Amino acid sequence: MLLALGLCWTLPSLAGVSAKEVRRLDGDLTPVGAERAGNQAGTIPPWTGGLPQQAIDPLLGYLDPYPDDTVQFVITAANVEQYADQLPVGQLQMFKRYPDTYRLNIYPTRRSANWPQHVLDEVKAQAPLASSEGYNLLNIGKSAVPFPITEDPLQMMWNHSLRWRGGSVKRVYSWFPVDARGRYFTVRVLDVIAFDQQGYMKESRPNRLANFYALYLAPANIEGQMTLIWEPINETIESRQTWKYYTVSRRVARVPSLAYDDLDPRTQGLRTSDQYDGWNGAPDLYDWKLLGKREMYIGYNSYKLSSKKLKYKDILQPGHIDPDLLRYELHRVWVVEATLRPDKRHRYKRRTFYLDEDTWQVVMEEDYDSKDQLWRFGDHHTMQFYDVLVPWYRATVHYDFKSGAYLVSDLENETDFPRQWGWTGDLNDFLPVNLRRLGTR
């Protein structure tokens, strides 16, 4: 059931919150603006500080901090109507399409989200100053959540785009386009990203959110290729800048910006550029509307899916990933609808985003085609990277209802490269002239 209804914005100038409102972040709200209290039924507990910081063994990865939690009940095609109010349209469609194999294992709700104190201090300091005007951000400083108290849908999406991801990270992960018969191939990549806006570059650049490059390690036909991106904060006034390094010609070339509904052929066209990491980029193609807040079952605390004991073949099945490796919990989410503006074009005419109130991350997305038919469903599984206090994705999954294929990304089960967090980036490592040096061949 929606807790707030039909709030639509016509792009006014929205200033920061008052000092009185900021004090709520130490009161009835969490430090990033979620409801601190649990729900009336007791099925969502209060937030009491999240999962404490603790070390990990890099060889073992992230062990489950809730090993004694058991499945409370299972949602199947036979009983899904009982839980329809707590499920998005995309999940209901999954049950219709795969009635014999699809299910949701429901666990106790654990509000594990937690952040470093310096991140929370910056949120509180910047909240009275941050503002937005139309499709532009203003005065956000280094805040990872510039709008902790808001009912503006665009500001909510910016909270997702700017959210804390460790300041900087190097990681090796894989994604897998899986066809309707369960056949797949592996794309393995080294990601290197440093958030300029959050102070993790030696030399800062105006309007620079992040510096990013990806080095492709597999399959063999793209090994050594690289993509470099300079990601702006305000993409409506400065477009994303992108370069690629081609191994065959050993040439670096500026390419059209990977943005909006551009497709990466390495995903078999199953994910648009603005669906990477749940959502990214400029919001100016759409009109945005807040539909409200709902209690919904979402993928959360996905430590079982993170196990180093798993092989990718154990995870990937025809139609969907193995449901017994997933953990769903009841959480409050903001529901935001994006409708394509009449003078704009995008593969998706309408989109519905579901943002976890505790982290501001997009946890689910529904995408509709030009005939207003449900085309794709994004089901993104999160967890707390508790050694560095980073809530982030364990896997992002995009299901295509037209083809029966799906794309799963961010899996690290078979990599022995531990994530490296919190280093300070050097601009020389993010210059086009250095891509050839960074490539493998």
C-alpha positions in Angstrom: 0.0 0.0 0.0 1.3 3.4 -0.9 2.1 5.7 2.1 2.3 8.8 -0.1 0.6 9.5 -3.4 1.1 11.2 -6.7 3.6 13.9 -6.0 4.8 15.4 -9.3 7.4 18.1 -9.9 7.5 20.7 -12.7 11.2 21.4 -12.1 11.1 24.2 -9.6 14.2 25.5 -7.7 14.4 23.4 -4.6 16.6 24.7 -1.8 18.2 22.7 1.1 16.5 21.8 4.3 16.4 23.9 7.4 18.6 23.5 10.5 15.5 22.2 12.4 15.0 19.5 9.7 18.7 18.5 9.8 18.3 17.8 13.5 15.9 15.1 12.5 18.8 13.1 11.2 19.7 12.5 14.9 16.1 11.9 15.9 13.2 10.2 14.1 15.3 9.8 10.9 18.5 7.8 10.2 21.6 9.8 9.3 20.7 9.5 5.6 17.0 10.3 6.0 15.2 7.0 6.4 12.5 6.4 9.0 14.4 5.3 12.1 11.4 3.4 13.6 10.2 0.0 12.5 6.7 -0.5 11.1 3.6 -1.0 13.2 3.4 -4.7 12.4 6.9 -5.3 13.7 7.9 -7.0 10.4 10.4 -4.1 9.8 12.6 -3.5 12.8 14.0 0.0 13.8 17.4 1.0 12.5 19.8 0.8 15.4 23.1 1.7 13.7 23.4 -1.0 11.0 26.0 -3.7 10.7 29.2 -2.8 12.6 32.5 -2.6 10.8 34.6 -5.8 10.8 37.5 -7.2 9.0 37.3 -9.9 6.3 39.6 -12.6 5.1 40.3 -11.7 1.4 40.4 -15.4 0.5 37.1 -16.2 2.0 35.4 -12.9 1.1 32.3 -11.7 2.8 30.9 -14.3 5.2 27.3 -14.1 6.2 26.9 -12.0 9.4 23.5 -13.6 10.0 24.3 -17.3 9.7 21.4 -18.4 12.0 18.7 -16.7 10.0 16.3 -19.1 8.4 13.6 -18.8 5.7 10.4 -17.5 7.3 8.2 -18.5 4.3 8.4 -18.9 0.5 6.4 -17.0 -2.1 5.6 -19.2 -5.1 3.2 -19.0 -8.0 0.6 -20.9 -5.9 0.5 -18.2 -3.1 1.8 -15.1 -4.8 -1.6 -13.3 -4.8 -1.4 -13.2 -1.0 1.7 -11.0 -1.3 0.9 -8.9 -4.4 0.8 -5.7 -2.4 4.4 -6.2 -1.4 5.7 -7.1 -4.9 6.3 -5.0 -8.0 4.6 -5.8 -11.3 8.0 -7.2 -12.5 8.1 -9.8 -9.9 4.4 -10.8 -10.6 5.4 -11.3 -14.2 8.3 -13.5 -13.2 5.9 -15.8 -11.4 3.7 -16.0 -14.5 6.5 -16.7 -16.8 8.3 -19.3 -14.6 5.6 -20.8 -12.3 7.4 -24.0 -11.7 10.9 -22.7 -10.9 10.6 -19.2 -9.6 10.2 -18.4 -5.9 11.2 -15.9 -3.3 12.7 -17.1 0.0 11.7 -14.5 2.6 14.1 -14.0 5.6 13.9 -11.7 8.7 14.5 -8.1 7.9 17.9 -6.8 8.9 18.6 -3.1 8.5 22.3 -3.5 8.0 23.1 -0.3 6.2 26.0 1.7 7.8 28.5 4.3 6.7 31.8 5.8 7.9 31.3 8.7 10.3 33.0 11.2 8.0 30.5 10.4 5.3 27.6 11.0 7.7 29.2 14.2 9.0 29.3 15.5 5.4 25.7 14.6 4.8 24.6 16.6 7.8 26.8 19.6 7.0 25.8 19.8 3.3 22.0 19.2 3.7 21.1 22.8 4.4 23.2 24.0 1.4 22.5 21.5 -1.4 19.8 22.4 -3.8 18.5 21.6 -7.3 17.1 23.7 -10.1 15.4 22.0 -12.9 17.6 19.1 -14.0 20.7 20.6 -12.4 22.4 20.1 -9.0 23.7 22.9 -6.9 26.0 23.2 -3.9 26.2 19.5 -3.1 29.8 19.7 -1.8 31.2 16.3 -1.1 28.0 14.8 0.2 27.1 11.3 -0.8 23.5 12.0 0.1 22.9 15.6 -0.7 19.1 15.4 -0.1 18.5 13.2 2.9 15.1 14.8 3.6 13.2 15.2 0.3 10.0 14.3 -1.5 11.3 15.4 -4.9 11.8 12.3 -7.1 14.7 13.8 -9.0 16.6 14.5 -5.8 16.0 10.9 -4.8 17.5 9.7 -8.0 20.5 12.0 -7.4 20.9 10.5 -4.0 21.3 7.1 -5.7 23.8 8.5 -8.3 26.0 10.2 -5.7 25.7 7.5 -2.9 28.8 6.4 -1.0 30.7 3.6 -2.8 33.9 3.7 -0.8 35.3 6.8 -2.3 37.4 4.7 -4.7 37.6 1.1 -5.6 39.4 -1.5 -7.8 37.5 -4.7 -8.4 37.4 -7.6 -10.7 34.0 -8.9 -11.5 32.1 -10.7 -14.2 28.8 -10.3 -16.1 26.8 -12.9 -18.0 24.3 -12.6 -20.8 22.1 -15.7 -20.4 19.8 -16.8 -23.2 16.4 -18.5 -22.7 18.0 -21.9 -22.8 20.5 -21.1 -20.0 23.5 -20.7 -22.3 25.8 -17.9 -21.4 29.3 -16.4 -21.9 31.5 -14.6 -19.4 32.7 -11.0 -19.6 35.3 -10.4 -16.9 36.5 -6.9 -16.2 38.8 -4.9 -13.9 37.0 -1.7 -12.8 38.9 1.2 -11.4 36.9 4.2 -10.1 37.8 7.2 -8.0 35.1 9.7 -6.9 36.5 13.2 -7.6 33.3 14.8 -6.0 34.0 13.0 -2.7 37.7 14.0 -2.6 39.4 10.8 -3.8 41.5 12.4 -6.5 44.9 14.2 -6.0 43.8 16.9 -8.5 40.1 17.8 -8.6 38.2 18.9 -11.7 35.2 21.1 -11.8 31.9 19.3 -12.2 33.6 15.9 -12.1 31.7 13.2 -10.2 34.1 10.3 -10.9 36.9 9.1 -13.1 36.5 5.5 -14.3 38.2 3.0 -16.5 37.4 -0.6 -17.3 40.0 -3.2 -18.6 38.4 -6.2 -20.2 40.0 -9.5 -19.2 37.7 -12.0 -21.0 36.5 -13.3 -23.4 39.6 -13.6 -25.5 38.3 -11.5 -28.4 38.1 -8.4 -26.2 41.0 -9.0 -23.8 43.0 -5.9 -23.3 40.3 -3.5 -24.6 39.6 -0.5 -22.3 37.0 2.1 -21.8 37.7 5.4 -20.0 35.0 7.7 -18.7 35.0 11.1 -17.2 31.7 11.3 -15.4 30.3 14.8 -14.7 28.0 15.8 -11.9 25.6 17.8 -14.0 25.3 15.8 -17.3 22.7 18.2 -18.7 25.3 21.0 -19.0 28.4 18.8 -19.7 28.1 15.4 -21.3 30.0 12.3 -20.3 33.3 12.0 -22.0 34.3 8.5 -23.2 37.4 7.0 -24.9 38.2 3.5 -25.9 41.5 1.6 -26.5 41.4 -1.0 -29.3 43.9 -3.8 -29.0 44.0 -4.7 -32.7 44.9 -1.2 -33.9 46.6 -0.2 -30.6 44.7 3.0 -31.0 42.9 5.3 -28.5 39.8 7.0 -29.9 37.2 9.4 -28.5 33.8 7.8 -28.9 30.3 9.1 -28.7 29.2 9.3 -25.0 27.9 6.0 -23.6 24.7 7.5 -22.2 20.9 7.2 -22.1 19.8 4.1 -24.1 23.1 3.3 -25.8 23.8 -0.4 -25.8 27.0 -2.2 -25.0 27.2 -5.2 -27.4 29.0 -7.1 -24.7 25.7 -7.3 -22.8 23.8 -8.6 -25.8 21.8 -5.5 -25.6 20.1 -6.5 -22.4 21.1 -3.3 -20.5 21.1 0.3 -21.6 23.9 2.6 -20.6 21.8 4.4 -18.0 21.0 1.1 -16.3 24.6 0.5 -15.3 24.9 0.4 -11.5 21.1 0.6 -11.1 20.8 4.1 -12.7 23.2 6.7 -13.9 23.5 9.7 -16.1 21.4 12.7 -17.1 17.7 12.6 -16.1 16.5 15.2 -18.7 14.7 12.8 -21.1 11.9 12.1 -18.6 9.3 13.7 -16.4 9.6 12.4 -12.9 6.8 11.6 -10.4 6.9 10.3 -6.9 4.3 7.6 -6.5 4.9 7.1 -2.7 6.5 4.8 -0.3 5.7 1.1 0.0 6.7 -1.9 2.1 8.1 -4.5 -0.4 10.1 -7.6 -0.5 13.5 -6.8 -2.0 16.9 -8.6 -2.4 18.9 -7.7 0.7 21.9 -9.0 2.7 22.8 -11.2 -0.2 25.8 -12.9 1.4 24.8 -16.4 0.3 25.2 -15.2 -3.3 28.6 -13.8 -2.4 30.1 -17.2 -1.3 33.5 -18.1 -2.7 32.4 -21.7 -2.7 29.9 -21.0 -5.5 30.8 -21.5 -9.2 29.0 -19.4 -11.8 27.4 -22.5 -13.2 25.7 -23.0 -9.9 24.1 -19.6 -10.1 23.0 -19.3 -13.7 19.9 -21.2 -14.7 17.5 -21.0 -17.6 15.1 -18.1 -17.1 16.6 -16.7 -13.8 19.3 -17.2 -11.3 19.0 -20.0 -8.7 16.3 -18.7 -6.3 17.8 -20.6 -3.3 20.9 -18.4 -3.5 18.8 -15.3 -3.0 17.6 -13.6 0.2 14.5 -11.3 0.2 13.4 -9.1 3.1 10.6 -6.7 3.8 11.9 -3.1 3.5 10.4 0.4 2.9 11.1 1.7 -0.6 10.4 4.9 -2.4 8.6 4.4 -5.8 9.5 6.8 -8.6 8.0 6.9 -12.0 9.8 8.3 -15.1 7.7 9.1 -18.2 9.4 9.9 -21.5 8.9 13.6 -22.5 7.0 14.1 -25.7 10.0 15.6 -27.6 12.5 13.0 -26.5 13.4 9.4 -27.5 14.5 6.4 -25.5 14.0 2.7 -25.8 11.9 2.8 -22.6 8.8 4.9 -22.7 8.1 4.6 -19.1 10.1 3.3 -16.1 9.4 2.6 -12.5 12.3 2.8 -10.0 12.2 1.4 -6.4 14.7 2.9 -4.0 15.6 1.4 -0.7 14.9 4.0 1.9 17.9 3.0 4.0 20.5 3.4 1.3 18.9 5.3 -1.6 19.9 2.5 -3.9 17.7 1.5 -6.8 16.8 -2.1 -5.9 14.2 -2.8 -8.6 13.2 -1.3 -12.0 10.4 -1.9 -14.5 10.8 -0.8 -18.1 8.0 -0.4 -20.6 8.2 -0.3 -24.4 6.7 2.2 -26.8 3.4 0.4 -26.7 3.4 0.7 -22.9 4.0 -3.1 -22.4 6.3 -4.3 -19.7 9.5 -5.2 -21.4 12.2 -5.6 -18.7 12.5 -6.0 -15.0 15.6 -5.1 -13.0 16.0 -7.0 -9.7 19.1 -5.9 -7.9 20.5 -7.7 -4.8 22.4 -5.6 -2.2 24.6 -6.2 0.8 26.7 -4.4 3.3 30.4 -4.5 2.5 31.1 -4.4 6.2 34.9 -4.0 6.2 34.6 -0.6 4.6 31.0 0.3 5.6 29.7 0.5 2.0 26.1 -0.6 1.1 26.3 -1.7 -2.6 25.2 -4.3 -5.0 26.1 -8.0 -4.8 24.4 -8.6 -8.2 22.3 -6.6 -10.6 20.0 -8.7 -12.8 18.0 -7.5 -15.8 15.3 -9.8 -17.1 13.9 -9.5 -20.6 10.3 -10.7 -21.0 10.4 -10.6 -24.8 13.3 -12.9 -25.3 13.4 -14.8 -22.1 17.1 -13.8 -21.7 18.7 -12.1 -18.7 21.9 -10.3 -17.7 23.5 -10.7 -14.3 26.4 -8.5 -13.4 28.8 -7.8 -10.4 29.5 -11.4 -9.5 32.9 -12.1 -8.0 32.6 -15.7 -6.8 35.5 -17.0 -8.9 37.9 -14.1 -8.7 40.8 -14.1 -6.3 41.4 -10.4 -6.7 40.2 -8.7 -3.4 38.5 -5.3 -3.7 40.8 -2.4 -3.0 39.1 0.6 -1.4 39.8 4.1 -0.3 42.9 5.0 -2.3 43.6 8.4 -3.8 43.5 8.6 -7.5 46.1 10.1 -9.8 44.8 12.0 -12.8 47.5 10.4 -15.0 45.8 7.1 -14.6 42.6 8.5 -16.1 44.1 10.3 -19.1 43.4 9.0 -22.7 47.1 9.1 -23.6 47.8 6.5 -20.9 45.2 3.9 -22.0 47.6 2.1 -24.2 50.1 1.7 -21.3 47.3 0.3 -19.1 46.1 -2.2 -21.6 47.3 -5.8 -21.6 48.3 -6.2 -25.2 
